[in-house]
Amino acid sequence: ALTIFLFSLTGIPLTVGFIGKFYLFAAVIRGQFYILAIVGILNSVVSLYYYLKPIRMMFFEQPRGDEGTVRFEAWNYSLMGVLACATIVFGLYWSPIISFANRSLSFFTGPA
């Protein structure tokens, strides 16, 4: 689940984080702030290094003893699973989120 969340923060496609970054950069480019868009994209690439470091440690390095063992209950695993699935589902089918955001925006700004 942590891997999915970190990929979403990075903006990897098929996650909801990609959709958020896509709409953000599209708005910045539409506003003709090209320097800001380039800086944002480069910052996303740099963040990939930092977000992949915990993933590398989880899957490719051996644990150092029993000092870091954490116990979870069943509802913790259930919640992480539901949220990880929602991250992927809304990355594939994002129209409900966009329509909700548009309705919320029109509520505050009035009908267009």
Backbone as CSV, one residue per row, in Angstrom:
resi,resn,N_x,N_y,N_z,CA_x,CA_y,CA_z,C_x,C_y,C_z
1,ALA,0.835,-1.193,0.000,0.000,0.000,0.000,0.877,1.253,0.000
2,LEU,1.963,1.234,0.762,2.850,2.395,0.801,3.473,2.653,-0.569
3,THR,3.793,1.603,-1.284,4.346,1.752,-2.624,3.355,2.447,-3.543
4,ILE,2.106,2.073,-3.485,1.067,2.701,-4.309,0.924,4.167,-3.933
5,PHE,0.926,4.463,-2.644,0.784,5.857,-2.209,1.979,6.703,-2.642
6,LEU,3.184,6.155,-2.559,4.373,6.905,-2.973,4.392,7.109,-4.485
7,PHE,3.956,6.108,-5.245,3.844,6.289,-6.698,2.814,7.362,-7.023
8,SER,1.746,7.414,-6.263,0.732,8.434,-6.490,1.275,9.826,-6.186
9,LEU,2.037,9.959,-5.117,2.644,11.252,-4.796,3.611,11.702,-5.881
10,THR,4.304,10.754,-6.488,5.235,11.074,-7.554,4.508,11.504,-8.821
11,GLY,3.315,10.975,-9.035,2.562,11.307,-10.240,2.703,10.257,-11.325
12,ILE,2.928,9.024,-10.922,3.027,7.928,-11.882,1.631,7.688,-12.470
13,PRO,1.536,7.482,-13.801,0.211,7.229,-14.402,-0.494,6.031,-13.775
14,LEU,-1.790,6.037,-13.891,-2.734,5.055,-13.345,-2.962,5.237,-11.850
15,THR,-2.504,6.345,-11.290,-2.826,6.679,-9.912,-3.499,8.042,-9.899
16,VAL,-4.202,8.323,-8.832,-4.925,9.585,-8.743,-3.965,10.774,-8.633
17,GLY,-2.767,10.558,-8.159,-1.775,11.629,-8.100,-1.384,12.123,-9.479
18,PHE,-1.352,11.220,-10.454,-1.060,11.619,-11.832,-2.143,12.547,-12.361
19,ILE,-3.392,12.234,-12.071,-4.499,13.061,-12.546,-4.410,14.452,-11.934
20,GLY,-4.107,14.522,-10.643,-3.969,15.818,-9.985,-2.849,16.648,-10.582
21,LYS,-1.701,16.013,-10.808,-0.581,16.750,-11.399,-0.876,17.129,-12.843
22,PHE,-1.566,16.277,-13.570,-1.922,16.582,-14.952,-2.788,17.831,-15.021
23,TYR,-3.816,17.890,-14.201,-4.694,19.065,-14.206,-3.964,20.311,-13.693
24,LEU,-3.101,20.147,-12.736,-2.334,21.280,-12.223,-1.417,21.856,-13.292
25,PHE,-0.647,20.993,-13.948,0.265,21.474,-14.983,-0.486,21.991,-16.201
26,ALA,-1.643,21.397,-16.510,-2.442,21.907,-17.629,-2.925,23.323,-17.334
27,ALA,-3.330,23.587,-16.099,-3.783,24.931,-15.739,-2.626,25.920,-15.763
28,VAL,-1.454,25.500,-15.326,-0.287,26.383,-15.333,0.116,26.713,-16.773
29,ILE,0.096,25.736,-17.648,0.446,25.972,-19.042,-0.628,26.819,-19.723
30,ARG,-1.904,26.564,-19.417,-2.984,27.373,-19.977,-2.856,28.828,-19.542
31,GLY,-2.350,29.064,-18.350,-2.116,30.421,-17.855,-0.815,31.024,-18.361
32,GLN,-0.119,30.289,-19.206,1.136,30.715,-19.840,2.252,30.997,-18.834
33,PHE,2.284,30.219,-17.766,3.383,30.280,-16.806,4.344,29.134,-17.112
34,TYR,5.045,29.251,-18.230,5.857,28.141,-18.721,7.044,27.836,-17.814
35,ILE,7.656,28.847,-17.258,8.799,28.635,-16.355,8.340,27.858,-15.121
36,LEU,7.189,28.240,-14.592,6.643,27.543,-13.431,6.328,26.090,-13.759
37,ALA,5.809,25.844,-14.955,5.513,24.470,-15.363,6.794,23.642,-15.470
38,ILE,7.837,24.219,-16.030,9.108,23.496,-16.157,9.700,23.203,-14.787
39,VAL,9.657,24.194,-13.899,10.180,23.987,-12.544,9.369,22.903,-11.824
40,GLY,8.053,22.918,-11.987,7.207,21.904,-11.351,7.479,20.510,-11.869
41,ILE,7.653,20.385,-13.169,7.945,19.070,-13.747,9.317,18.573,-13.298
42,LEU,10.296,19.457,-13.294,11.625,19.053,-12.809,11.584,18.676,-11.329
43,ASN,10.789,19.392,-10.560,10.646,19.068,-9.144,9.993,17.697,-8.963
44,SER,9.050,17.361,-9.820,8.424,16.036,-9.759,9.424,14.942,-10.079
45,VAL,10.305,15.205,-11.029,11.332,14.216,-11.372,12.303,14.035,-10.206
46,VAL,12.695,15.131,-9.577,13.597,15.033,-8.423,12.915,14.307,-7.268
47,SER,11.625,14.560,-7.071,10.917,13.896,-5.967,10.834,12.391,-6.169
48,LEU,10.915,11.950,-7.414,10.900,10.516,-7.685,12.058,9.819,-6.969
49,TYR,13.216,10.449,-6.937,14.363,9.872,-6.239,14.048,9.692,-4.748
50,TYR,13.466,10.695,-4.135,13.185,10.629,-2.701,12.060,9.660,-2.367
51,TYR,11.081,9.548,-3.251,9.975,8.629,-2.991,10.338,7.185,-3.285
52,LEU,11.315,6.958,-4.151,11.713,5.585,-4.442,12.679,5.014,-3.406
53,LYS,13.300,5.872,-2.626,14.251,5.391,-1.618,13.579,4.495,-0.568
54,PRO,12.432,4.865,0.026,11.795,3.929,0.975,11.321,2.643,0.306
55,ILE,10.913,2.730,-0.951,10.472,1.522,-1.654,11.658,0.575,-1.838
56,ARG,12.801,1.133,-2.211,14.013,0.318,-2.360,14.385,-0.338,-1.031
57,MET,14.268,0.422,0.052,14.613,-0.139,1.363,13.639,-1.234,1.773
58,MET,12.354,-1.080,1.432,11.363,-2.090,1.803,11.590,-3.412,1.087
59,PHE,11.923,-3.336,-0.205,11.946,-4.553,-1.007,13.333,-5.126,-1.258
60,PHE,14.373,-4.319,-1.163,15.686,-4.796,-1.575,16.727,-4.841,-0.469
61,GLU,16.417,-4.381,0.715,17.379,-4.431,1.811,16.847,-5.305,2.938
62,GLN,17.766,-5.981,3.618,17.396,-6.861,4.719,17.154,-6.031,5.982
63,PRO,16.154,-6.418,6.782,15.934,-5.700,8.045,17.088,-5.945,9.018
64,ARG,17.305,-4.971,9.901,18.410,-5.047,10.868,17.883,-5.466,12.238
65,GLY,17.510,-6.689,12.406,17.045,-7.176,13.696,15.548,-6.991,13.880
66,ASP,15.099,-7.152,15.126,13.678,-7.103,15.442,13.277,-5.758,16.042
67,GLU,14.169,-4.795,16.047,13.896,-3.528,16.714,12.820,-2.692,16.028
68,GLY,12.588,-2.915,14.742,11.632,-2.095,14.018,10.308,-2.784,13.746
69,THR,10.005,-3.875,14.450,8.772,-4.601,14.194,7.572,-3.818,14.714
70,VAL,6.586,-3.660,13.856,5.358,-2.957,14.216,4.201,-3.920,13.997
71,ARG,3.308,-3.997,14.936,2.149,-4.884,14.835,0.918,-4.057,14.499
72,PHE,0.143,-4.551,13.545,-1.094,-3.895,13.150,-2.267,-4.815,13.417
73,GLU,-3.437,-4.218,13.576,-4.661,-4.998,13.713,-5.293,-5.173,12.343
74,ALA,-6.305,-6.014,12.272,-6.932,-6.336,10.984,-7.564,-5.115,10.344
75,TRP,-8.138,-4.207,11.140,-8.795,-3.049,10.546,-7.775,-2.106,9.906
76,ASN,-6.539,-2.111,10.394,-5.484,-1.308,9.762,-5.195,-1.805,8.355
77,TYR,-5.084,-3.120,8.212,-4.840,-3.692,6.898,-6.026,-3.442,5.970
78,SER,-7.221,-3.545,6.506,-8.412,-3.300,5.693,-8.441,-1.861,5.196
79,LEU,-8.176,-0.927,6.079,-8.193,0.482,5.694,-7.113,0.785,4.659
80,MET,-5.904,0.258,4.857,-4.844,0.483,3.874,-5.212,-0.112,2.525
81,GLY,-5.838,-1.274,2.527,-6.255,-1.901,1.276,-7.319,-1.099,0.554
82,VAL,-8.300,-0.608,1.301,-9.365,0.201,0.698,-8.795,1.487,0.110
83,LEU,-7.919,2.158,0.836,-7.340,3.408,0.345,-6.406,3.180,-0.845
84,ALA,-5.661,2.085,-0.834,-4.804,1.775,-1.981,-5.641,1.471,-3.217
85,CYS,-6.732,0.732,-3.037,-7.628,0.454,-4.163,-8.266,1.735,-4.679
86,ALA,-8.662,2.631,-3.774,-9.253,3.902,-4.199,-8.245,4.744,-4.966
87,THR,-6.990,4.690,-4.584,-5.945,5.435,-5.298,-5.828,4.948,-6.737
88,ILE,-5.910,3.663,-6.949,-5.822,3.102,-8.295,-7.133,3.322,-9.064
89,VAL,-8.274,3.062,-8.421,-9.567,3.190,-9.113,-9.796,4.625,-9.570
90,PHE,-9.536,5.600,-8.697,-9.728,6.988,-9.104,-8.651,7.448,-10.080
91,GLY,-7.540,6.745,-10.158,-6.555,7.038,-11.189,-6.999,6.555,-12.554
92,LEU,-7.796,5.490,-12.576,-8.314,4.965,-13.839,-9.634,5.611,-14.238
93,TYR,-10.459,5.928,-13.275,-11.806,6.450,-13.523,-11.971,7.710,-12.693
94,TRP,-11.454,8.835,-13.213,-11.401,10.069,-12.435,-12.571,11.005,-12.679
95,SER,-13.494,10.672,-13.558,-14.585,11.597,-13.868,-15.468,11.933,-12.658
96,PRO,-15.716,11.026,-11.704,-16.500,11.447,-10.527,-15.801,12.533,-9.713
97,ILE,-14.497,12.462,-9.607,-13.771,13.479,-8.842,-13.815,14.816,-9.565
98,ILE,-13.658,14.810,-10.887,-13.676,16.050,-11.656,-15.062,16.680,-11.621
99,SER,-16.102,15.878,-11.749,-17.456,16.447,-11.696,-17.765,16.990,-10.305
100,PHE,-17.293,16.321,-9.267,-17.491,16.824,-7.908,-16.749,18.143,-7.711
101,ALA,-15.528,18.226,-8.225,-14.755,19.467,-8.108,-15.417,20.602,-8.877
102,ASN,-15.955,20.311,-10.049,-16.649,21.349,-10.828,-17.916,21.819,-10.126
103,ARG,-18.669,20.883,-9.545,-19.875,21.273,-8.791,-19.507,22.102,-7.575
104,SER,-18.430,21.726,-6.897,-17.993,22.484,-5.722,-17.545,23.881,-6.116
105,LEU,-16.848,23.995,-7.215,-16.383,25.292,-7.691,-17.562,26.171,-8.069
106,SER,-18.568,25.618,-8.732,-19.716,26.427,-9.118,-20.535,26.815,-7.898
107,PHE,-20.478,26.041,-6.824,-21.161,26.409,-5.600,-20.571,27.689,-5.000
108,PHE,-19.248,27.804,-5.069,-18.580,28.964,-4.486,-18.548,30.184,-5.432
109,THR,-18.457,29.925,-6.727,-18.334,31.034,-7.674,-19.648,31.405,-8.338
110,GLY,-20.672,30.608,-8.180,-21.949,30.852,-8.829,-21.984,30.174,-10.183
111,PRO,-23.171,30.040,-10.770,-23.266,29.356,-12.070,-22.567,30.164,-13.166
112,ALA,-21.959,29.450,-14.070,-21.204,30.118,-15.156,-22.104,30.518,-16.291
